[in-house]
Amino acid sequence: MTSNASAVPEAPQSTTAATQAEAARYALLRRLAPSMRHHLVVNLQPIGMIYEIMDRRLRAPQPDLAEVHQSVSKINGFARAALDSCIDVVSWLAPDEDKRIGVAEGVRECMGLLATSFTFRGYTLRNEVVAMPGEVRRSAIRNVLTAAMIQATDETPPPADVVLAAERSASALVLTLTLRPTDGQNRPGADELYRRLVWSDVQALAASELVAVQRDGPQRVSLSIPWAT
């Protein structure tokens, strides 16, 4: 009986860590859902308006076919952009673990997804990351950076600047997230449709993505994301 009790000491810990990471990922996706919805519809809304304009033009006694053709081209462009947005959102929900991305592009994706919701909540995003050589795993920067940004703003009331900087080490991309409170009127979070993220959520996601995280109070966080090899 004694040997059986001590034979599998690591299994409960591993299961607990995986469960915590899954719970944190679900909470993150729930918080990202409003931004994803906006990301999806932003290219669909103009299609209806263009269609109405094109319909009126076709009802004219002598339709201007050049203008109609121009409207059709615009619809095609927005439809392609909407399709790309759908594929991109699916990649957030079911990421390709081997997909790599450059530093500037990865940061731009995360900040672009959150920009509108952060503005509504009273935060201003400032991207000070410059292009640099090297790639990281796309799922790592997406999951951990967005979680860190949301968690930091959950703890720091608006208005504030959310500043992201980066530097390159031999083994990892080091991102530094700093919140700088600014003068202005405090307003409630507009996208809080689910629970707030806590630091343990960020830690769980970081551990699942092999990312080292550290914070100096609620207003300064550093992420060390290993280079993809």
N, CA and C of each residue as an Amber inpcrd file, in Angstrom:
protein
   687
   0.8120000  -1.1980000   0.0000000   0.0000000   0.0000000   0.0000000
   0.8460000   1.2490000   0.0000000   1.9750000   1.1570000   0.7420000
   2.8390000   2.3300000   0.8050000   3.4500000   2.6340000  -0.5470000
   3.9220000   1.5840000  -1.2640000   4.5420000   1.8050000  -2.5720000
   3.5450000   2.3420000  -3.5810000   2.3000000   1.9030000  -3.5230000
   1.2940000   2.4100000  -4.4350000   0.9950000   3.8770000  -4.1800000
   1.0020000   4.3130000  -2.9490000   0.6830000   5.7000000  -2.6100000
   1.7520000   6.6520000  -3.0890000   3.0020000   6.1900000  -3.1690000
   4.0880000   7.0880000  -3.5540000   4.5100000   6.9160000  -5.0050000
   3.8020000   6.0870000  -5.7540000   4.2440000   5.7790000  -7.1190000
   3.9640000   6.9010000  -8.1090000   2.9360000   7.7240000  -7.8710000
   2.5530000   8.7390000  -8.8470000   2.4330000  10.1090000  -8.1840000
   3.5290000  10.6440000  -7.6070000   3.4340000  11.9220000  -6.8980000
   3.2660000  13.1170000  -7.8240000   3.7080000  12.9670000  -9.0860000
   3.6940000  14.1280000  -9.9750000   2.3660000  14.3150000 -10.6850000
   1.5590000  13.2920000 -10.8410000   0.3450000  13.3670000 -11.6450000
  -0.6400000  14.4140000 -11.1630000  -0.9600000  14.4920000  -9.8400000
  -1.9210000  15.5050000  -9.4030000  -1.4550000  16.9200000  -9.6850000
  -0.1400000  17.1770000  -9.5300000   0.3730000  18.5240000  -9.7880000
   0.2430000  18.8840000 -11.2650000   0.6110000  17.9420000 -12.1480000
   0.5260000  18.1860000 -13.5810000  -0.9180000  18.4370000 -14.0100000
  -1.8210000  17.6250000 -13.4820000  -3.2320000  17.7950000 -13.8220000
  -3.7560000  19.1390000 -13.3320000  -3.3490000  19.5250000 -12.1400000
  -3.7850000  20.8090000 -11.5920000  -3.2860000  21.9640000 -12.4390000
  -2.0120000  21.9210000 -12.8530000  -1.4540000  22.9900000 -13.6780000
  -2.1770000  23.1010000 -15.0090000  -2.4620000  21.9440000 -15.6280000
  -3.1690000  21.9570000 -16.9070000  -4.5830000  22.5030000 -16.7430000
  -5.2370000  22.1350000 -15.6520000  -6.5920000  22.6240000 -15.3980000
  -6.6030000  24.1210000 -15.1770000  -5.6220000  24.6180000 -14.4290000
  -5.5200000  26.0620000 -14.1920000  -5.2830000  26.8160000 -15.4930000
  -4.4310000  26.2510000 -16.3480000  -4.1560000  26.9070000 -17.6310000
  -5.4000000  26.9440000 -18.5100000  -6.1490000  25.8460000 -18.5320000
  -7.3720000  25.8070000 -19.3370000  -8.4070000  26.7940000 -18.8070000
  -8.5420000  26.8720000 -17.4820000  -9.4840000  27.8250000 -16.8900000
  -9.0800000  29.2570000 -17.2110000  -7.7880000  29.5400000 -17.1390000
  -7.3020000  30.8820000 -17.4580000  -7.5160000  31.2000000 -18.9360000
  -7.2920000  30.2080000 -19.8140000  -7.4900000  30.4250000 -21.2510000
  -8.9580000  30.6890000 -21.5670000  -9.8410000  29.9890000 -20.9020000
 -11.2670000  30.2160000 -21.1120000 -11.6510000  31.6270000 -20.6600000
 -11.1610000  32.0330000 -19.4820000 -11.4610000  33.3750000 -18.9820000
 -10.9130000  34.4430000 -19.9300000  -9.7160000  34.2010000 -20.4590000
  -9.1260000  35.1560000 -21.4030000  -9.9750000  35.2720000 -22.6590000
 -10.3870000  34.1410000 -23.2200000 -11.1980000  34.1690000 -24.4390000
 -12.5360000  34.8490000 -24.1990000 -13.1170000  34.6500000 -23.0250000
 -14.3620000  35.3390000 -22.7050000 -14.1560000  36.8440000 -22.6560000
 -13.0260000  37.2780000 -22.1380000 -12.7360000  38.7100000 -22.1010000
 -12.3950000  39.2670000 -23.4800000 -11.8380000  38.4210000 -24.3290000
 -11.4950000  38.8490000 -25.6860000 -12.6950000  38.8090000 -26.6330000
 -13.7690000  38.1440000 -26.2240000 -14.9140000  37.9410000 -27.1160000
 -15.4790000  39.2430000 -27.6920000 -15.6870000  40.3140000 -26.8960000
 -16.1970000  41.5520000 -27.5020000 -15.2660000  42.1170000 -28.5710000
 -13.9640000  42.0370000 -28.3220000 -13.0000000  42.5260000 -29.3130000
 -13.0260000  41.6680000 -30.5640000 -13.1740000  40.3540000 -30.3930000
 -13.2590000  39.4590000 -31.5560000 -14.5160000  39.7450000 -32.3660000
 -15.6270000  40.0050000 -31.6650000 -16.8740000  40.3090000 -32.3720000
 -16.7110000  41.5670000 -33.2140000 -16.1000000  42.5880000 -32.6440000
 -15.8560000  43.8260000 -33.4000000 -14.9270000  43.5460000 -34.5800000
 -13.9190000  42.7170000 -34.3450000 -12.9570000  42.3730000 -35.3810000
 -13.6500000  41.6800000 -36.5570000 -14.6860000  40.8960000 -36.2560000
 -15.4010000  40.1620000 -37.3010000 -16.3370000  41.0550000 -38.1050000
 -17.0750000  41.9460000 -37.4320000 -18.1290000  42.6950000 -38.1210000
 -17.6220000  43.9660000 -38.7940000 -16.4070000  44.4090000 -38.4360000
 -15.9470000  45.7000000 -38.9610000 -15.8740000  45.6990000 -40.4890000
 -15.6130000  44.5360000 -41.0940000 -15.5470000  44.4640000 -42.5640000
 -16.8580000  44.0180000 -43.1910000 -17.8060000  43.5690000 -42.3680000
 -19.0990000  43.1460000 -42.8990000 -20.0870000  44.2970000 -42.9950000
 -20.0290000  45.2330000 -42.0580000 -20.9900000  46.3310000 -42.0340000
 -20.9990000  47.1650000 -43.3150000 -19.8350000  47.5110000 -43.8920000
 -19.8710000  48.3310000 -45.1120000 -20.5210000  47.6390000 -46.3010000
 -20.5430000  46.2940000 -46.3040000 -21.0870000  45.5770000 -47.4610000
 -22.5580000  45.9130000 -47.6680000 -23.3380000  45.9580000 -46.5760000
 -24.7530000  46.2940000 -46.6860000 -24.9730000  47.6980000 -47.2170000
 -24.1640000  48.6380000 -46.7500000 -24.3050000  50.0190000 -47.2150000
 -23.9620000  50.1470000 -48.6970000 -22.8880000  49.4720000 -49.1080000
 -22.4980000  49.5230000 -50.5240000 -23.5700000  48.8840000 -51.3940000
 -24.1590000  47.8010000 -50.9040000 -25.2260000  47.1390000 -51.6630000
 -26.4100000  48.0940000 -51.8750000 -26.8060000  48.8290000 -50.8440000
 -27.9300000  49.7560000 -50.9740000 -27.6370000  50.8410000 -52.0080000
 -26.4070000  51.3410000 -51.9910000 -26.0190000  52.3580000 -52.9790000
 -26.0510000  51.7640000 -54.3840000 -25.5110000  50.5660000 -54.5210000
 -25.4760000  49.9190000 -55.8360000 -26.8880000  49.6220000 -56.3290000
 -27.7870000  49.2180000 -55.4160000 -29.1650000  48.9280000 -55.7920000
 -29.8620000  50.1710000 -56.3400000 -29.6280000  51.3200000 -55.6930000
 -30.2240000  52.5750000 -56.1760000 -29.6770000  52.9440000 -57.5460000
 -28.3950000  52.7340000 -57.7460000 -27.7950000  53.0620000 -59.0270000
 -28.3570000  52.1770000 -60.1370000 -28.6010000  50.9140000 -59.8500000
 -29.1340000  50.0010000 -60.8610000 -30.5840000  50.3140000 -61.2120000
 -31.3010000  50.9610000 -60.3050000 -32.6960000  51.3210000 -60.5670000
 -32.8260000  52.5990000 -61.3950000 -31.7050000  53.2770000 -61.6220000
 -31.7450000  54.4990000 -62.4190000 -32.0990000  54.1500000 -63.8710000
 -32.7210000  55.0920000 -64.6050000 -33.0850000  54.8250000 -66.0040000
 -31.8910000  54.3920000 -66.8560000 -30.7500000  55.0380000 -66.5980000
 -29.5350000  54.6750000 -67.3230000 -28.4030000  54.4830000 -66.2970000
 -28.2850000  53.3060000 -65.7570000 -27.2710000  53.0530000 -64.7240000
 -25.8610000  53.3120000 -65.2400000 -25.0520000  53.9080000 -64.3620000
 -23.6340000  54.1110000 -64.6760000 -22.9030000  52.8130000 -64.3280000
 -22.6150000  52.0190000 -65.3400000 -22.0410000  50.6990000 -65.1010000
 -20.6370000  50.7830000 -64.4930000 -19.9370000  51.8640000 -64.7710000
 -18.6010000  52.0180000 -64.1810000 -18.7000000  52.1510000 -62.6590000
 -19.6860000  52.9310000 -62.1910000 -19.8850000  53.0880000 -60.7530000
 -20.3600000  51.7900000 -60.1270000 -21.2280000  51.0630000 -60.8320000
 -21.7000000  49.7720000 -60.3290000 -20.5370000  48.7960000 -60.1900000
 -19.6760000  48.7820000 -61.1990000 -18.5150000  47.8970000 -61.1630000
 -17.5970000  48.2670000 -60.0060000 -17.4650000  49.5640000 -59.7510000
 -16.6430000  50.0110000 -58.6270000 -17.2340000  49.5310000 -57.3040000
 -18.5610000  49.5810000 -57.1760000 -19.2160000  49.1070000 -55.9590000
 -19.0250000  47.6050000 -55.7680000 -19.1190000  46.8570000 -56.8770000
 -18.9070000  45.4100000 -56.8010000 -17.4860000  45.1050000 -56.3320000
 -16.5230000  45.8560000 -56.8210000 -15.1270000  45.6570000 -56.4140000
 -14.9500000  45.9180000 -54.9270000 -15.6440000  46.9500000 -54.4360000
 -15.5510000  47.2510000 -53.0050000 -16.1580000  46.1290000 -52.1650000
 -17.3060000  45.6110000 -52.6160000 -17.9320000  44.5040000 -51.8920000
 -16.9910000  43.3060000 -51.8610000 -16.3650000  43.0170000 -52.9820000
 -15.4420000  41.8890000 -53.0430000 -14.2710000  42.0910000 -52.0850000
 -13.7580000  43.3190000 -52.0170000 -12.6430000  43.6130000 -51.1220000
 -13.0130000  43.4410000 -49.6580000 -14.1880000  43.9610000 -49.2790000
 -14.6280000  43.8150000 -47.8950000 -14.9470000  42.3640000 -47.5630000
 -15.4900000  41.6130000 -48.5250000 -15.7890000  40.1980000 -48.2880000
 -14.5080000  39.4020000 -48.0510000 -13.4740000  39.6960000 -48.8300000
 -12.1930000  39.0160000 -48.6330000 -11.6040000  39.3670000 -47.2660000
 -11.6970000  40.6400000 -46.8940000 -11.1840000  41.0640000 -45.5860000
 -11.9600000  40.3960000 -44.4560000 -13.2890000  40.2600000 -44.6310000
 -14.1080000  39.5970000 -43.6190000 -13.7250000  38.1300000 -43.4830000
 -13.4520000  37.4680000 -44.6110000 -13.0270000  36.0700000 -44.5720000
 -11.7000000  35.9350000 -43.8330000 -10.7660000  36.8300000 -44.1300000
  -9.4820000  36.8090000 -43.4280000  -9.6820000  37.0200000 -41.9290000
 -10.6150000  37.9080000 -41.5510000 -10.8880000  38.1500000 -40.1350000
 -11.4390000  36.9040000 -39.4680000 -12.3290000  36.1880000 -40.1570000
 -12.8930000  34.9470000 -39.6080000 -11.8010000  33.9130000 -39.3690000
 -10.9280000  33.7440000 -40.3460000  -9.8370000  32.7840000 -40.2090000
  -8.9180000  33.1870000 -39.0700000  -8.6690000  34.4830000 -38.9320000
  -7.7960000  34.9680000 -37.8670000  -8.4060000  34.7120000 -36.4960000
  -9.7050000  34.9770000 -36.3450000 -10.3690000  34.7370000 -35.0570000
 -10.3380000  33.2560000 -34.7050000 -10.5550000  32.3760000 -35.6890000
 -10.4860000  30.9390000 -35.4270000  -9.0990000  30.5520000 -34.9350000
  -8.0610000  31.2090000 -35.4500000  -6.7010000  30.8920000 -35.0050000
  -6.4550000  31.3260000 -33.5670000  -7.2380000  32.2700000 -33.0510000
  -7.1640000  32.6070000 -31.6300000  -7.8100000  31.5040000 -30.7960000
  -8.9030000  30.9410000 -31.3000000  -9.6280000  29.9160000 -30.5540000
  -8.9230000  28.5670000 -30.6140000  -8.3580000  28.2240000 -31.7660000
  -7.6760000  26.9440000 -31.9440000  -6.3250000  27.2090000 -32.5970000
  -5.3430000  27.6410000 -31.8090000  -4.0590000  28.0530000 -32.3880000
  -3.2340000  26.8900000 -32.9160000  -2.4540000  27.1860000 -33.9320000
  -1.4580000  26.2520000 -34.4380000  -0.2190000  26.4130000 -33.5630000
   0.1000000  25.3840000 -32.7870000   1.1750000  25.4910000 -31.8100000
   2.5350000  25.7410000 -32.4530000   2.6980000  25.3900000 -33.7190000
   3.9920000  25.5590000 -34.3900000   4.0910000  26.8680000 -35.1710000
   3.0190000  27.6410000 -35.2240000   3.0190000  28.8810000 -35.9980000
   3.9410000  29.9040000 -35.3500000   4.7790000  30.5350000 -36.1580000
   5.7190000  31.5500000 -35.6710000   5.3130000  32.9220000 -36.1930000
   5.8120000  33.9580000 -35.5290000   5.4860000  35.3140000 -35.9450000
   6.6180000  36.2540000 -35.5360000   6.8330000  37.2920000 -36.3320000
   7.8340000  38.2890000 -36.0030000   7.4030000  39.1430000 -34.8190000
   8.3570000  39.7950000 -34.2080000   8.0910000  40.5610000 -32.9880000
   7.0970000  41.6810000 -33.2360000   7.3900000  42.5550000 -34.1770000
   6.5300000  43.7150000 -34.4150000   5.1300000  43.2900000 -34.8310000
   5.0290000  42.2650000 -35.6880000   3.7180000  41.8130000 -36.1500000
   2.9300000  41.1830000 -35.0070000   3.5930000  40.3940000 -34.1690000
   2.9060000  39.7600000 -33.0510000   2.3560000  40.7710000 -32.0630000
   3.1490000  41.7700000 -31.7560000   2.6810000  42.8260000 -30.8490000
   1.5390000  43.6100000 -31.4860000   1.6690000  43.8980000 -32.7760000
   0.6360000  44.6540000 -33.4750000  -0.6880000  43.9000000 -33.4970000
  -0.6560000  42.5800000 -33.6610000  -1.8750000  41.7810000 -33.6320000
  -2.5870000  41.9020000 -32.2820000  -1.8220000  41.7520000 -31.2110000
  -2.4240000  41.8020000 -29.8680000  -2.9940000  43.1780000 -29.5590000
  -2.2180000  44.2150000 -29.8400000  -2.6700000  45.5650000 -29.5210000
  -3.8110000  45.9830000 -30.4410000  -3.7780000  45.5180000 -31.6840000
  -4.8580000  45.8450000 -32.6090000  -6.1770000  45.2290000 -32.1850000
  -6.1280000  44.0050000 -31.6570000  -7.3560000  43.3500000 -31.2080000
  -7.9590000  44.0740000 -30.0100000  -7.1050000  44.5760000 -29.1090000
  -7.5880000  45.1710000 -27.8710000  -7.8120000  46.6800000 -27.9560000
  -7.3660000  47.3060000 -29.0250000  -7.3450000  48.7690000 -29.0900000
  -8.7170000  49.3930000 -28.8440000  -9.7500000  48.9160000 -29.5330000
 -11.0760000  49.5320000 -29.4160000 -11.6430000  49.3670000 -28.0150000
 -11.5740000  48.1650000 -27.4590000 -12.1350000  47.9440000 -26.1230000
 -11.3760000  48.7290000 -25.0670000 -10.0530000  48.8360000 -25.2190000
  -9.2840000  49.6120000 -24.2470000  -9.6330000  51.0980000 -24.3250000
  -9.8670000  51.5820000 -25.5290000 -10.2560000  52.9860000 -25.6780000
 -11.5820000  53.2520000 -24.9870000 -12.5560000  52.3590000 -25.1680000
 -13.8430000  52.5090000 -24.5000000 -13.6990000  52.4880000 -22.9800000
 -12.7450000  51.7150000 -22.4920000 -12.5480000  51.6070000 -21.0470000
 -11.7450000  52.7690000 -20.4770000 -11.1020000  53.5610000 -21.3390000
 -10.3700000  54.7290000 -20.8650000  -8.8610000  54.5740000 -20.8630000
  -8.3580000  53.5810000 -21.6150000  -6.9150000  53.3580000 -21.6830000
  -6.3880000  53.6970000 -23.0770000  -5.2010000  54.2530000 -23.1230000
  -4.5530000  54.6010000 -24.3860000  -3.3710000  53.6800000 -24.6080000
  -3.3630000  52.9460000 -25.7220000  -2.2710000  52.0310000 -26.0320000
  -1.1400000  52.7680000 -26.7290000   0.0690000  52.5280000 -26.2560000
   1.2680000  53.1280000 -26.8600000   2.2630000  52.0130000 -27.1620000
   2.4780000  51.7970000 -28.4460000   3.3560000  50.7260000 -28.9070000
   4.7340000  51.2960000 -29.2060000   5.7080000  50.9730000 -28.3630000
   7.0800000  51.4340000 -28.5550000   7.9840000  50.3060000 -29.0310000
   7.3850000  49.2040000 -29.4660000   8.1580000  48.0520000 -29.9440000
   8.5850000  48.2990000 -31.3830000   9.8520000  48.1270000 -31.6550000
  10.3800000  48.2960000 -33.0110000  10.7010000  46.9320000 -33.5930000
  10.8050000  46.8750000 -34.9110000  11.1320000  45.6170000 -35.5790000
  12.5170000  45.1440000 -35.1540000  12.6240000  43.8440000 -34.9550000
  13.9180000  43.2550000 -34.5970000  13.9660000  41.8370000 -35.1400000
  15.1640000  41.3040000 -35.3530000  15.2640000  39.9460000 -35.9000000
  14.7590000  38.9080000 -34.9130000  14.2790000  37.8080000 -35.4470000
  13.8160000  36.7100000 -34.6050000  12.3070000  36.5480000 -34.6380000
  11.8640000  35.3220000 -34.3630000  10.4430000  35.0030000 -34.3050000
  10.1310000  34.2880000 -32.9950000   8.8830000  34.4270000 -32.5540000
   8.4020000  33.7190000 -31.3730000   7.1800000  32.9020000 -31.7700000
   6.7740000  31.9820000 -30.9050000   5.5540000  31.2370000 -31.1680000
   4.3650000  32.1740000 -31.0750000   3.5070000  32.1070000 -32.0760000
   2.3740000  33.0240000 -32.1550000   1.4180000  32.8540000 -30.9750000
   1.1390000  31.6010000 -30.5930000   0.2170000  31.3710000 -29.4820000
   0.7830000  31.8960000 -28.1710000   2.1020000  31.8560000 -28.0120000
   2.7210000  32.3220000 -26.7730000   2.5370000  33.8320000 -26.6110000
   2.8630000  34.5990000 -27.6400000   2.7410000  36.0480000 -27.5090000
   1.2770000  36.4670000 -27.4470000   0.4130000  35.7880000 -28.1980000
  -1.0080000  36.1450000 -28.1650000  -1.6230000  35.9000000 -26.7880000
  -1.4590000  34.6960000 -26.2580000  -2.1140000  34.3460000 -25.0070000
  -1.5530000  35.1210000 -23.8160000  -0.2330000  35.1750000 -23.7190000
   0.3620000  35.7530000 -22.5150000   0.3270000  37.2810000 -22.5530000
   0.6090000  37.8830000 -23.7020000   0.6020000  39.3400000 -23.7670000
  -0.7980000  39.9060000 -23.5650000  -1.8000000  39.3590000 -24.2510000
  -3.1570000  39.8910000 -24.0780000  -3.6480000  39.6800000 -22.6490000
  -3.3300000  38.5250000 -22.0610000  -3.7300000  38.2750000 -20.6720000
  -3.0730000  39.2720000 -19.7310000  -1.7900000  39.5380000 -19.9390000
  -1.0810000  40.4860000 -19.0790000  -1.6480000  41.8940000 -19.2200000
  -1.9980000  42.2900000 -20.4430000  -2.5570000  43.6230000 -20.6650000
  -3.9200000  43.7780000 -19.9930000  -4.7700000  42.7600000 -20.1570000
  -6.1030000  42.8280000 -19.5490000  -5.9990000  42.7920000 -18.0300000
  -5.1480000  41.9000000 -17.5080000  -5.0130000  41.7880000 -16.0520000
  -4.4680000  43.0750000 -15.4310000  -3.4900000  43.6840000 -16.0910000
  -2.9190000  44.9220000 -15.5590000  -3.9510000  46.0510000 -15.5420000
  -4.7560000  46.1410000 -16.5880000  -5.7840000  47.1950000 -16.6160000
  -6.9350000  46.8840000 -15.6640000  -7.1570000  45.6080000 -15.3600000
  -8.1700000  45.2650000 -14.3650000  -7.7750000  45.7780000 -12.9830000
  -6.4620000  45.8590000 -12.7320000  -5.9880000  46.2920000 -11.4160000
  -5.7180000  47.7880000 -11.3470000  -5.5810000  48.4470000 -12.4910000
  -5.2700000  49.8760000 -12.5170000  -6.4360000  50.6240000 -13.1430000
  -7.1540000  51.4380000 -12.3750000  -8.3290000  52.1200000 -12.9180000
  -7.9440000  53.1360000 -13.9850000  -8.8150000  53.3590000 -14.9700000
  -8.5520000  54.3630000 -15.9970000  -8.7900000  55.7560000 -15.4320000
  -8.2910000  56.7760000 -16.1480000  -7.5360000  56.7060000 -17.4000000
  -6.0600000  56.4040000 -17.1540000  -5.4390000  55.7690000 -18.1380000
  -4.0230000  55.4450000 -18.0410000  -3.4840000  55.1280000 -19.4230000
  -2.1900000  55.3370000 -19.5850000  -1.4940000  54.9120000 -20.7950000
  -0.9690000  53.5050000 -20.5810000  -1.1530000  52.6500000 -21.5800000
  -0.6210000  51.2880000 -21.5540000   0.5410000  51.2640000 -22.5410000
   1.7590000  51.2210000 -22.0150000   2.9660000  51.3710000 -22.8370000
   3.6680000  50.0220000 -22.9360000   3.9770000  49.6240000 -24.1640000
   4.6620000  48.3530000 -24.3830000   5.9910000  48.6020000 -25.0910000
   7.0700000  48.1120000 -24.4760000   8.4000000  48.2160000 -25.0600000
   9.0140000  46.8290000 -25.1380000  10.0910000  46.6930000 -25.8990000
  10.7120000  45.3770000 -26.0830000  12.2120000  45.5190000 -26.2330000
  12.9040000  44.4750000 -25.8090000  14.3350000  44.3690000 -26.0720000
  14.6680000  42.9220000 -26.3650000  15.7920000  42.7200000 -26.9930000
  16.1720000  41.3770000 -27.4490000  17.3080000  40.8360000 -26.6040000
  17.1170000  39.6530000 -26.0450000  18.2150000  38.9540000 -25.4010000
  18.5930000  37.7670000 -26.2880000  19.6490000  37.0800000 -25.9160000
  20.1090000  35.9710000 -26.7480000  19.0910000  34.8500000 -26.8140000
  18.3500000  34.6280000 -25.7390000  17.4530000  33.4810000 -25.6850000
  15.9760000  33.8280000 -25.7940000  15.6340000  35.1120000 -25.6310000
  14.2070000  35.4280000 -25.5470000  13.9240000  36.8680000 -25.9490000
  12.6720000  37.0780000 -26.3160000  12.1270000  38.4230000 -26.4950000
  11.6070000  38.8820000 -25.1360000  12.0610000  40.0290000 -24.6810000
  11.6440000  40.5500000 -23.3820000  10.7230000  41.7480000 -23.6100000
   9.4490000  41.5770000 -23.2780000   8.4550000  42.6420000 -23.3980000
   8.2110000  43.2540000 -22.0340000   8.1600000  44.5770000 -21.9870000
   7.8780000  45.2890000 -20.7390000   6.6010000  46.0810000 -20.9000000
   5.6260000  45.7730000 -20.0680000   4.3230000  46.4270000 -20.0900000
   4.2330000  47.3580000 -18.8880000   3.9970000  48.6470000 -19.1470000
   3.9370000  49.6460000 -18.0820000   2.6330000  50.4240000 -18.1800000
   1.9510000  50.5740000 -17.0490000   0.7380000  51.3940000 -16.9890000
   1.0740000  52.7120000 -16.3010000   0.7250000  53.8140000 -16.9550000
   1.0000000  55.1460000 -16.4330000  -0.3150000  55.9020000 -16.2710000
  -0.8190000  55.9970000 -15.0490000  -2.0760000  56.7190000 -14.8200000
  -1.9900000  58.1530000 -15.3310000  -3.0570000  58.6380000 -15.9330000
  -3.1220000  59.9960000 -16.4650000  -4.2960000  60.7310000 -15.8310000
  -4.3320000  62.0370000 -16.0520000  -5.4310000  62.8440000 -15.5140000
  -6.6790000  62.6370000 -16.3550000  -7.8130000  62.6220000 -15.7090000
  -9.0760000  62.4740000 -16.4190000 -10.1040000  61.8050000 -15.5380000
 -11.2840000  61.6190000 -16.0800000 -12.3930000  61.0580000 -15.3300000
 -12.3540000  59.5360000 -15.3760000 -12.5200000  58.9170000 -14.2190000
 -12.5800000  57.4640000 -14.1370000 -13.9100000  56.9830000 -14.7160000
 -13.8740000  55.8910000 -15.4600000 -15.0970000  55.3300000 -16.0180000
 -15.0580000  53.8180000 -15.9240000 -16.1950000  53.1720000 -15.7660000
 -16.2060000  51.7190000 -15.6020000 -15.7960000  51.0040000 -16.8740000
 -15.2960000  49.7650000 -16.7180000 -14.9030000  48.9780000 -17.8890000
 -16.0980000  48.6680000 -18.7630000 -15.9460000  48.9260000 -20.0610000
 -17.0630000  48.7140000 -20.9840000 -17.1440000  47.2770000 -21.4770000
 -16.0300000  46.5080000 -21.3500000 -16.0320000  45.1680000 -21.9290000
 -16.0160000  44.0750000 -20.8620000 -16.3000000  44.4150000 -19.6230000
 -16.2470000  43.4290000 -18.5560000 -17.5390000  42.6180000 -18.5320000
 -17.6510000  41.7070000 -19.4760000 -18.8130000  40.8390000 -19.5580000
 -18.5650000  39.5370000 -18.8100000 -17.3720000  39.3490000 -18.3240000
 -17.0020000  38.1500000 -17.5990000 -16.1370000  38.5880000 -16.4180000
 -15.5380000  37.6510000 -15.7170000 -14.7760000  37.9990000 -14.5230000
 -13.4680000  38.6970000 -14.8590000 -12.9320000  39.3780000 -13.8480000
 -11.6180000  39.9950000 -14.0080000 -10.5430000  38.9170000 -14.0590000
  -9.4700000  39.2110000 -14.7660000  -8.3160000  38.3200000 -14.7490000
  -7.4390000  38.6670000 -13.5510000  -6.8520000  37.6530000 -12.9490000
  -5.9540000  37.8490000 -11.8150000  -4.5590000  37.3880000 -12.2130000
  -3.5740000  37.7350000 -11.3910000  -2.1880000  37.4450000 -11.7350000
  -1.9460000  35.9440000 -11.8950000  -2.6420000  35.1260000 -11.1090000
  -2.4700000  33.6750000 -11.2360000  -2.9290000  33.1700000 -12.6080000
  -3.8820000  33.8580000 -13.2370000  -4.2840000  33.4900000 -14.5990000
  -3.1290000  33.7040000 -15.5650000  -2.4700000  34.8570000 -15.4350000
  -1.3340000  35.1610000 -16.3020000  -0.2170000  34.1470000 -16.0790000
   0.0430000  33.8200000 -14.8210000   1.0890000  32.8480000 -14.5110000
   0.7720000  31.4710000 -15.0950000  -0.4890000  31.0590000 -15.0040000
  -0.8700000  29.7470000 -15.5320000  -0.7020000  29.6980000 -17.0490000
  -1.1500000  30.7420000 -17.7370000  -1.0010000  30.7870000 -19.1900000
   0.4750000  30.8440000 -19.5820000   1.2490000  31.6400000 -18.8540000
   2.6770000  31.7510000 -19.1530000   3.3780000  30.4110000 -18.9860000
   3.0560000  29.6930000 -17.9120000   3.6840000  28.3910000 -17.6880000
   3.3320000  27.4090000 -18.7950000   2.0930000  27.4540000 -19.2810000
   1.6850000  26.5400000 -20.3480000   2.3560000  26.8720000 -21.6700000
   2.7990000  28.1230000 -21.8300000   3.4490000  28.5550000 -23.0770000
   4.9600000  28.6790000 -22.9230000   5.4980000  28.2540000 -21.7690000
   6.9370000  28.3170000 -21.4820000   7.4660000  29.7500000 -21.5120000
   6.6530000  30.6710000 -21.0160000   7.0160000  32.0890000 -20.9500000
   7.2720000  32.4590000 -19.4900000   8.3580000  33.1760000 -19.2380000
   8.6560000  33.6560000 -17.8850000   8.0090000  35.0190000 -17.6830000
   7.2890000  35.1910000 -16.5840000   6.6270000  36.4630000 -16.2880000
   7.0640000  36.9650000 -14.9240000   7.1310000  38.2660000 -14.8110000
   7.5110000  38.8960000 -13.5470000   6.8500000  40.2650000 -13.4890000
   6.4600000  40.6870000 -12.3080000   5.8630000  42.0160000 -12.2050000
   6.4040000  42.7660000 -11.0140000   6.4890000  44.0710000 -11.1940000
   6.9090000  44.9950000 -10.1500000   5.6880000  45.8250000  -9.7730000
   4.8250000  45.2500000  -8.9390000   3.5580000  45.8970000  -8.6370000
   2.5870000  45.6950000  -9.7850000   1.3710000  46.2070000  -9.6610000
   0.3480000  45.9890000 -10.6870000   0.5630000  46.7940000 -11.9630000
   1.5180000  47.7380000 -11.9660000   1.6490000  48.6450000 -13.1050000
   2.8800000  48.4010000 -13.9600000   3.6180000  47.3270000 -13.6890000
   4.7950000  47.0210000 -14.5240000   4.9850000  45.5110000 -14.5820000
   4.9500000  44.9750000 -15.7940000   5.0480000  43.5340000 -16.0050000
   6.0760000  43.2740000 -17.0990000   6.8710000  42.2300000 -16.9200000
   7.8110000  41.8330000 -17.9740000   7.5280000  40.3920000 -18.3810000
   7.6060000  40.1420000 -19.6800000   7.3930000  38.8200000 -20.2540000
   8.6510000  38.4220000 -21.0110000   9.1310000  37.2300000 -20.7520000
  10.3010000  36.7260000 -21.4690000   9.8600000  35.5400000 -22.3120000
   9.7160000  35.7790000 -23.6280000   9.1770000  34.7790000 -24.5460000
  10.3320000  34.1630000 -25.3390000  10.5670000  32.8710000 -25.1920000
  11.6990000  32.2480000 -25.8930000  11.5850000  32.3910000 -27.4050000
  12.7190000  32.5410000 -28.0420000  12.7400000  32.5820000 -29.5010000
  12.3510000  31.2200000 -30.0570000  11.5950000  31.2320000 -31.1300000
  11.2360000  29.9810000 -31.8130000  12.4520000  29.4460000 -32.5530000
  12.7380000  28.1750000 -32.3870000  13.9030000  27.5800000 -33.0390000
  13.4660000  26.3980000 -33.8710000
